[in-house]
Amino acid sequence: MADNIYWESYLKVLNVLETAGAVFEETEGGRRRLKKRLRDEDICRSVIDGGEEDDDDDDEENLGLFIMSGRAESKTVQLNILSNVVRRSLLFGSDEELTILSETLTSTKKDFAEKWYPSTSLDSIDSIPSVQYLNALILLCSTAVSSGTITTVEPLTPLNSSYTNSYYRLLGNLLSLGSGYISTPKPTSPPRLPKTPTEELGRFVKWESAFRSTLDSRRPSTPHPSDLCGPWSVTDEVGGLKIGVSSVTLLPSGAVSVPNGNAEGLTWRLDPGPTHLDTLTFRAFDSSKILEYKGYLDRGARLEARVSKRCLKVRGKCTSNMRGEESGGEEIGTLYYSQATTRFVMEKVKEEGGEGGGEGS
């Protein structure tokens, strides 16, 4: 027999049968045959259930549409038998067999409750832990058919700790033996580490932007934060040379005050940027020109100023929109407009009794 080319295949068949719980016994003629009962895995038997049942005990009782074993001395022994039926079906059964098993177990739930909980009303049996475990077995079969593959080992219905452990043992057995209906989700690959400073900066920008969005959704930002209110010194520059210094005061209401000079302050606001830079914009009217100052404020420097009490600085561009030009501008109705751009630096002025950094929102 050892030289037979089918010997290896025959051993594989025996291995599959033993995996399903088949038990072989020797006959008087020296041959092996299958015992009448399959071997059940210990999935949810209680420690007080004792040892294995007598293999020669074939007593059965018909309860409703399902043949429940008369050998079951307790509800946990009965559930262990049903768990092994579900186990074999998920290992070797088809969608049709699982559907039939799910429907049969559903119809058996009433008989199970009447046998082990005769004084409990049928309306409240789903609150019994052992019935909840039976519901989990039913859902396991029906979900395997409807979803094709179950990718979680967590119970599909609430269970107490004892039956949760039983459910884990059942799923663990199915995973180790390779049930096509049970699989674990594929682990996500770890993010690729940045290889250059540019990639590292890009990753930080994405993280900071997402964090900023989450923070702003919980605490909406104000366009007129208090730490920016107060007097500022504004220096206009052309080609790196200072061409003028003026003073402006940003008011909590969003208005701009120009204490000295002929200019008239208009409005200001702070717009949160998607990265670490926020945009500070204020406007003023000077004779025939509307001056728009737009600068960028580093959020980290702004936070640091609250601790160090250093003065805030903003750098950016000033755009002047001039009226009445005859050429070189854009025609709007009967008026002509042209633009000129300069650079500026503005610095928060420390007020008496206060600090330039202040407290912001």
C-alpha positions in Angstrom: 0.0 0.0 0.0 2.9 2.3 0.7 4.0 2.1 -2.9 0.6 3.1 -4.3 0.7 6.4 -6.1 -2.6 7.4 -4.4 -1.4 6.8 -0.9 -0.5 10.4 -0.3 -3.9 11.5 -1.6 -5.6 9.0 0.6 -3.8 10.4 3.7 -5.0 13.9 2.7 -8.6 12.6 2.6 -8.1 11.1 6.1 -6.7 14.3 7.4 -9.7 16.3 6.1 -12.1 13.9 7.7 -10.2 14.1 11.0 -10.3 17.9 10.8 -14.0 17.7 10.4 -14.2 15.6 13.6 -14.2 12.1 12.2 -13.0 9.4 14.6 -11.7 6.0 13.3 -11.9 2.7 15.1 -10.3 -0.7 14.5 -12.7 -3.5 13.5 -12.2 -7.2 14.3 -10.8 -7.8 10.8 -8.1 -5.2 11.3 -9.8 -2.6 9.2 -10.6 1.0 10.2 -14.1 2.4 10.1 -15.7 5.7 11.1 -17.4 5.9 14.5 -21.1 6.9 14.5 -20.3 10.2 16.3 -18.1 13.0 15.2 -15.6 14.5 17.7 -16.7 17.9 18.9 -14.2 20.7 19.7 -14.5 22.2 23.1 -15.8 25.6 22.3 -18.3 26.6 25.0 -18.6 23.7 27.4 -18.6 24.7 31.0 -16.0 23.4 33.5 -18.8 21.6 35.4 -20.0 19.7 32.4 -17.6 16.8 33.0 -15.9 14.6 30.5 -16.9 13.4 27.1 -20.2 11.7 26.6 -20.5 8.0 26.0 -20.0 7.3 22.4 -22.6 4.5 22.4 -25.3 6.8 23.7 -27.5 7.4 20.6 -30.5 8.7 22.5 -32.0 11.7 20.8 -35.1 13.7 21.2 -36.9 15.6 18.5 -37.6 19.2 19.5 -39.5 21.1 16.8 -37.7 21.2 13.5 -34.3 20.5 14.9 -32.9 17.3 16.3 -31.4 18.3 19.6 -29.1 15.9 21.4 -30.6 14.1 24.3 -27.1 13.6 25.6 -26.8 17.2 26.5 -26.7 17.4 30.2 -26.6 21.2 30.2 -27.3 24.2 28.0 -23.5 24.7 27.5 -23.1 21.1 26.2 -26.0 21.7 23.8 -24.5 25.0 22.6 -21.2 23.3 22.2 -22.8 20.7 19.9 -24.5 23.4 17.9 -21.2 25.4 17.7 -19.5 22.4 16.2 -22.3 22.0 13.6 -21.8 25.7 12.7 -18.0 25.2 12.6 -18.2 22.2 10.2 -20.7 24.1 8.0 -18.4 27.1 7.7 -15.4 24.9 6.9 -17.0 22.5 4.4 -20.5 23.8 3.6 -22.0 25.9 0.9 -24.2 29.0 0.9 -27.3 26.8 0.6 -26.3 24.6 3.6 -25.5 27.7 5.7 -28.9 29.2 4.8 -30.7 26.1 5.9 -28.7 25.9 9.1 -29.4 29.5 9.9 -33.1 29.0 9.4 -33.1 25.8 11.4 -31.3 27.3 14.3 -33.7 30.2 14.3 -36.7 27.9 14.5 -34.9 25.9 17.3 -34.4 28.9 19.5 -37.9 28.6 21.0 -37.4 24.9 21.8 -34.0 25.6 23.3 -35.5 28.3 25.6 -38.4 26.0 26.6 -36.1 23.2 27.5 -33.5 25.1 29.6 -35.7 28.1 30.7 -39.2 26.7 31.1 -40.3 29.5 33.4 -39.1 32.4 31.1 -41.6 34.1 28.7 -40.8 33.9 25.0 -40.8 37.7 24.8 -37.8 37.9 27.1 -35.6 35.0 26.0 -33.3 37.2 23.9 -32.0 38.7 27.2 -30.7 35.3 28.3 -26.8 35.0 27.7 -27.0 31.5 26.3 -29.8 32.5 23.9 -27.7 35.6 22.9 -24.9 33.2 22.0 -27.3 31.1 19.9 -28.3 34.4 18.2 -24.6 35.0 17.5 -24.3 31.6 15.8 -27.4 32.3 13.7 -26.0 35.7 12.6 -22.6 34.1 11.8 -24.2 31.8 9.3 -26.5 34.3 7.7 -23.9 37.0 7.5 -21.4 34.6 5.9 -24.0 34.0 3.1 -25.0 37.7 2.7 -21.6 39.2 2.9 -19.5 36.4 1.4 -16.7 37.0 3.8 -16.6 38.0 7.5 -13.6 40.2 8.2 -14.0 40.7 12.0 -13.6 38.3 14.9 -15.8 40.5 17.1 -19.3 39.0 18.0 -22.0 40.2 15.6 -24.4 40.7 18.6 -23.6 41.6 22.3 -22.4 38.8 24.4 -21.2 38.5 28.0 -17.5 37.9 28.7 -17.9 34.1 29.0 -19.7 33.6 25.7 -17.5 36.2 24.0 -14.5 33.9 24.8 -16.4 31.0 23.3 -17.1 33.0 20.2 -13.4 33.9 19.9 -12.4 30.2 20.2 -14.9 29.3 17.4 -13.6 32.1 15.1 -10.0 31.3 15.9 -10.6 27.7 14.9 -12.2 28.7 11.6 -9.3 31.0 10.9 -6.6 28.5 11.7 -8.3 25.8 9.5 -8.9 28.2 6.6 -12.6 28.7 6.3 -13.4 30.6 3.1 -16.1 32.5 4.9 -13.8 33.9 7.7 -10.8 36.1 7.2 -9.0 38.9 9.0 -8.7 42.4 7.4 -5.4 43.0 5.7 -3.1 45.2 7.7 -2.5 48.6 6.3 1.0 49.2 5.2 2.9 51.8 7.3 3.2 55.2 5.7 6.4 55.7 3.7 9.0 57.7 5.6 10.0 61.0 3.9 13.3 60.8 2.1 14.0 64.5 1.6 13.4 67.7 3.7 10.9 68.8 1.1 8.8 65.6 1.6 9.1 66.0 5.4 7.8 69.6 5.0 5.0 68.5 2.8 3.9 65.8 5.3 4.0 68.3 8.1 1.9 70.8 6.1 -0.8 68.1 5.5 -0.8 67.1 9.1 -1.0 70.7 10.4 -3.8 71.6 7.9 -5.9 68.6 9.0 -5.3 69.4 12.7 -6.1 73.1 12.1 -9.4 72.1 10.4 -10.3 69.8 13.3 -9.5 72.6 15.8 -11.4 75.3 14.0 -14.5 73.0 13.7 -14.6 72.8 17.5 -13.6 76.4 18.2 -14.4 78.8 15.3 -11.8 81.5 14.8 -12.6 85.2 15.1 -11.6 87.6 12.4 -10.5 90.2 15.0 -8.4 88.3 17.7 -7.6 90.4 20.8 -3.9 89.8 20.7 -3.7 91.7 17.4 -5.8 94.7 18.6 -3.9 97.8 19.5 -1.3 100.1 18.0 1.1 99.0 15.3 4.1 100.8 13.6 4.0 100.3 9.8 7.1 100.9 7.7 6.8 101.1 3.9 9.8 99.9 1.9 10.9 100.2 -1.8 13.9 98.3 -2.9 14.8 97.6 0.7 14.8 101.3 1.6 12.4 102.8 4.1 10.2 105.4 2.5 7.9 106.2 5.4 6.7 105.1 8.8 3.1 105.5 10.0 1.0 104.4 13.0 -2.3 102.5 12.9 -4.5 101.0 15.5 -6.5 97.9 15.0 -9.7 98.1 16.9 -11.7 95.1 18.3 -14.7 96.1 16.2 -12.7 95.5 13.0 -12.1 99.2 12.3 -8.7 100.8 11.7 -7.7 104.1 13.3 -4.9 106.2 11.9 -4.0 108.7 14.7 -1.7 110.9 12.6 -1.6 111.9 9.0 -4.2 112.5 6.3 -5.2 108.9 5.8 -8.5 107.5 7.0 -8.6 103.9 8.4 -11.1 101.5 7.0 -11.3 97.8 8.1 -9.0 94.9 9.1 -9.3 91.1 9.6 -7.3 88.0 10.2 -7.9 84.9 7.9 -6.6 81.6 9.1 -4.3 80.0 6.5 -4.3 76.3 5.6 -0.7 75.9 6.9 1.3 77.8 9.5 0.7 81.2 8.1 -2.3 83.4 8.8 -3.2 86.4 6.6 -3.6 89.9 8.2 -5.3 92.4 6.0 -6.2 96.1 6.7 -7.2 99.0 4.4 -6.9 102.7 4.6 -8.0 105.6 2.3 -5.4 108.3 1.5 -6.8 111.1 -0.8 -7.3 109.4 -4.1 -5.8 106.0 -3.1 -7.1 103.0 -1.3 -4.2 101.3 0.4 -4.5 97.6 1.1 -1.9 96.0 3.4 -1.8 92.2 3.3 0.8 90.5 5.4 1.5 87.0 6.7 1.8 86.2 10.4 3.5 83.0 11.5 1.2 81.1 13.9 4.1 79.7 15.8 5.6 83.1 16.4 2.2 84.4 17.5 2.0 81.6 20.1 5.6 82.2 21.2 4.9 85.9 21.7 2.2 85.1 24.2 4.9 83.5 26.4 7.9 85.7 25.7 5.9 89.0 25.5 7.9 89.9 22.4 6.4 92.2 19.8 4.6 90.6 16.8 5.9 91.4 13.3 4.1 91.1 10.0 5.6 91.3 6.6 3.8 91.6 3.3 2.8 93.8 0.3 0.9 97.1 0.2 -1.2 97.6 -2.9 -2.5 101.1 -3.8 -5.4 101.5 -6.1 -5.4 105.0 -7.6 -8.2 106.8 -9.3 -8.1 109.3 -12.2 -5.2 108.0 -14.2 -5.4 108.6 -17.9 -3.5 105.6 -19.0 -1.9 102.4 -17.8 -4.9 101.3 -15.9 -8.1 99.3 -16.2 -11.2 101.1 -17.4 -14.2 100.7 -15.1 -17.2 102.8 -16.3 -15.9 106.4 -16.8 -13.0 106.0 -14.2 -9.5 104.7 -14.6 -7.7 102.7 -12.0 -4.0 101.7 -11.7 -2.1 99.8 -9.1 1.2 100.2 -7.4 2.8 97.7 -5.0 5.4 98.2 -2.3 6.6 96.1 0.6 6.0 96.8 4.3 6.9 95.6 7.7 4.5 96.2 10.7 5.4 95.7 14.4 3.1 95.6 17.3 3.7 98.5 19.7 3.8 97.8 23.4 1.2 99.7 25.2 1.8 101.2 28.7 1.0 98.7 31.3 0.7 95.9 28.6 2.8 93.7 26.4 3.1 93.6 22.6 2.3 89.9 22.5 -1.0 90.1 24.4 -3.5 87.2 24.7 -5.3 86.0 21.6 -8.1 83.7 20.7 
